[in-house]
Amino acid sequence: MNNRQLFLQHLAQTSSAPIGIEMVRAEGVYLFDAGGNRYTDLISGFSVCNIGHGHPAVIKAVQEQAAQYMHLIVYGEFIQSPQTGYAKLLTDHLPATLNCVYFTNSGAEATEGAMKLAKRVTGRTKIIAFRNAYHGSTQGALSLMGDEYWRNAFRPLLPGIEHHSYNDEEALKAIDKNTACVIMETVQAESGISAPSLPWIQRLRSKCDELDVLLVLDEIQAGFGRTGSLWAFEQFGIVPDILLLGKALGGGMPLGAFIADRKKMHMLSHDPVLGHITTFGGHPVSCAAGKAAMEVLLNGRYTDTVKEKEQLLVDRLVHPAIVSRNHFGLWMSLQFATAEINQQIVHRCVKNGVITDWFIFAPDRLRIAPPLTISPTELEQACRIILQSIDEITA
């Protein structure tokens, strides 16, 4: 039985049409399959690999930490230098009120922890979330998901959650004295890269302040330079009460986090004790990898080149078949006339050597989110292949 047969028979499938390429190696912005074919990675493992694949500094950190120790005990009991070192690095690059890190296994688990923290701190239960929002697929995070198609099969879900339209004044009116928190992506990812208006998000921050409601910003995809600043919220002149991180946080290893002020986070330590626990969250190898990756990102000043590369995409990706484009940093969606046409273009891009995909809430849009380390020359070549693929499908 070959690997493809094993993949289909013994691994749980999440769709009826997986990409199904057997990858054997990844380096920089490229992936290599078992047949020796090379692909430019334009989705970075869904914004996980912001510094590309196989960076020597990350590999070294993983190897050295694995040789020292891996799992020791449930999170939060022993002092482990990979956790403390990474938490210090993160908080050194965040506003003063985001000074305490709770490491989890994933972004979805960070969402779950933030929901619990908001209820514990405020003593309230109402949560406001947004349509076309994605915060993970666990039961709590799924309750926040902004589309009934994805939620309905798994009801009953958590009560007390209201869904409103992103960038809509009605959402601001819904914030009241019963609201524990507002949870939103700073820039919505799965709707096809949707950014809030500056006045709206600032009014939302003010309304939360007025009623002592916690603002939870999900930067699981938007963080670590993807939007052109280290954190997307910096471009809107606001600071969240709780920040959600994941994906690029682990440098290719599984890792998530929710970050808040120490006084708020302390509420999880009593009444009840162990108010939020995890066995593998903040795994020392993941923390070592993540810290090394963040240092590469900072030292290489890759965020500084994001806007220039964004403009390259804007200038090059012009085609009559493209209905519209959304972009925010090195992050773009291309809309086509139908989801079917987009799927054909996505598959043709893969066949031609560029890995791309669609969006959960925007299947008619093609995803572009390459590693921030991609060179202008590599980006130009990827654009040529995308345009070629569009021609081949729409000609």
Secondary structure, 3 states (H helix, E strand, C coil): CCHHHHHHHHCCCCCCCCCCCCEEEEEECEEEECCCCEEEECCHHHHCCCCCECCHHHHHHHHHHHHHCCCCCCCCCCCCHHHHHHHHHHHHCCCCCCCEEEEECCHHHHHHHHHHHHHHHHCCCEEEEECCCCCCCCHHHHHHCCCHHHHHHHCCCCCCEEEECCCCHHHHHHCCCCEEEEEEECCECCCCCECCCHHHHHHHHHHHHHCCCEEEEECCCCCCCCCCCCCHHHHHCCCCCEEEECHHHHCCCCCEEEEECHHHHHHHHCCCCCCCCCCCCCCHHHHHHHHHHHHHHHHHCHHHHHHHHHHHHHHHCCCCCCCEEEECCCCEEEECCCHHHHHHHHHHHHHCCEECEEECCEEEEEEECCCCCCCHHHHHHHHHHHHHHHHHHHC
